Amino acid sequence: MPSSFAEARVDLGAISENVAALARRARGAAVMGVVKADGYGHGMLPATRAMLAGGATWLGTAFIEEALELRGAGITCPVVAWILPPHAPLAAAVAADIDLGVSAPPLIDDIAAAARETGRPARVHLKADTGLNRGGLTTEQWPETVAAAARAEAEGLIRVTGLFSHFACADEPGHPSIAAQTSAFHEALEIAAKAGLAPEVRHLANSAATLTLPESHFDLVRPGIASYGLSPIPGLAGTGLRPAMTLRTSVALVKRVPGGSGVSYGHRYTTDAPTNLALIPLGYGDGIPRAATNTGPVFVAGKRRTVSGTVCMDQFMVDIGDDASTAKAAGDGPEAVLFGPGDYGEPTAQDWADVLGTIPYEIVTRISARVPRVYDGAD
C-alpha cells in the first residue's frame, strides 16, 4: 500500500537534459540510457521515454525481463540485457529482438539454440573481462568464444552487434587500472577483428568515463547514474547534471517533550532540553537506511536537521527545537525533504551517501515501491 504522506517526485525534464548534456560529452558516440533497477528507482518507463527524448538511441537493462517490459510498452530501439542467469528466457528475448550480453562461453550455444527455436538470428554483445573480474569473458576464454561466435554468425544464427567491457575504477581519475583496462579492451577488439567480427558498436564508458575519459567513448557510451543527475565522481565540477529525484513527505505529527527524553527504539538519542520532535512517516520499509540513525540529513522547518534516534520500519524522529511554528505548510503537515537537487538548502542524495559511507546509486535505488513516484514533465 503506497504511503499517503510521501512522494518521490521525478523531474523528467532533468533526465532529458542530463542525457543531452552527456551526448554532448560523448562527441559523436551514441548514448545508451541505462534503465535497469526500475530506472535506478526513478521508474523505468518514464525514465526511458525521457532519455529517448534527450537523445539516447540505445537502452541498457540488467535482465531480459526488464527488456521485455520495455518491448511490451512499445519501445523499439535497441535494448541490451547483459546478465543472463541460468534458465533466462533466451527465446523470448530473441523473438523480441533484444540484444544479449555474453559473459560465458556456453551462452553462444544456448543463444544459437534459441535462435533456431524462434527462426530468427539473435543479436549478441560479447563482454570482455578486462580487469573488473565480475561478469565477462576472461583473457583465456575470449579467443575461443569469439571464434564460436564467428561460426554461429556464419551459420546465420547470431549477429554480433556489440563488443564491450566495464571499468573497475573509472570513478577514480588517474587510477592505473583505467589505462590497463583500456589497453586490454583494444587487444580484445583486435582479436575479434581478426576473427572477422564487425560489430555495430564497441562500448566501454560508464558514467564516470563518459564524463572524464573521451578516449574510452568508442561508438557508444553507457551513462547510468549520470543520466539521473548524480555524479559518479563526488565533487566533479562542470558536469551540467541535475538530480532528478526529490524525496519528500509531510510531517505526521509534532510533539513537545521535556529535556532528557530518550527517543525511538533503544533511546539512542536523548534530548538536551525541552524541544519539539517531528515524526517523519518514512522508514526502512520505504528504503531509508536504518544506518541513518542519528546521521541522516533532513530538511524540516526551514533548516537542515539530523535524524534523531533509531530509524524504524515506517518512521523516524527529528528534533526541530522550537521551530515547529515556522515550518512551511505542505499537505496535512509541515514538509520534510530528505533529498533533492539542493536548490533550497535541502540535502542531496550525495549528502546521504556521504554520511552513510556509500554511493548515491544506493540511496535512490533503494526507495521502495511503497513511496509513490510523481512525475513532472510527463504526458
C-alpha positions, 0 to 999 in steps of 0.5 A: 500500500503506497504511503499517503504522506510521501512522494518521490517526485521525478523531474523528467525534464532533468533526465532529458537534459542530463542525457543531452548534456552527456551526448554532448560529452560523448562527441559523436558516440551514441548514448545508451540510457541505462534503465535497469533497477526500475530506472535506478528507482526513478521508474523505468518507463518514464525514465526511458521515454525521457532519455529517448527524448534527450537523445539516447538511441540505445537502452541498457537493462540488467535482465531480459525481463526488464527488456521485455517490459520495455518491448511490451510498452512499445519501445523499439530501439535497441535494448541490451540485457547483459546478465543472463542467469541460468534458465533466462528466457533466451527465446523470448528475448530473441523473438523480441529482438533484444540484444544479449550480453555474453559473459560465458562461453556456453551462452553462444550455444544456448543463444544459437539454440534459441535462435533456431527455436524462434527462426530468427538470428539473435543479436549478441554483445560479447563482454570482455573481462578486462580487469573488473573480474565480475561478469565477462569473458576472461583473457583465456576464454575470449579467443575461443568464444569469439571464434564460436561466435564467428561460426554461429554468425556464419551459420546465420544464427547470431549477429554480433552487434556489440563488443564491450567491457566495464571499468573497475575504477573509472570513478577514480581519475588517474587510477592505473587500472583505467589505462590497463583496462583500456589497453586490454579492451583494444587487444580484445577488439583486435582479436575479434577483428581478426576473427572477422567480427564487425560489430555495430558498436564497441562500448566501454564508458560508464558514467564516470568515463563518459564524463572524464575519459573521451578516449574510452567513448568508442561508438557508444557510451553507457551513462547510468547514474549520470543520466539521473543527475548524480555524479559518479565522481563526488565533487566533479565540477562542470558536469551540467547534471541535475538530480532528478529525484526529490524525496519528500513527505509531510510531517505526521505529527509534532510533539513537545517533550521535556529535556532528557527524553530518550527517543525511538527504539533503544533511546539512542538519542536523548534530548538536551532540553525541552524541544519539539520532535517531528515524526517523519512517516518514512522508514526502512520499509520505504528504503531509508537506511536504518544506518541513518540513525542519528546521521541522516540529513533532513530538511524540516522547518526551514533548516537542515536537521539530523535524524534523531534516534533509531530509524524504524520500519515506517518512521523516524524522529527529528528534533526541530527545537522550537521551530515547529511554528515556522515550518512551511505548510505542505499537505496535512503537515509541515514538509520534510525533504530528505533529498533533492537537487539542493536548490533550497538548502535541502540535502542531496542524495550525495549528502546521504551517501556521504554520511552513510559511507556509500554511493548515491546509486544506493540511496535512490535505488533503494526507495521502495515501491511503497513511496509513490513516484510523481512525475513532472514533465510527463504526458 
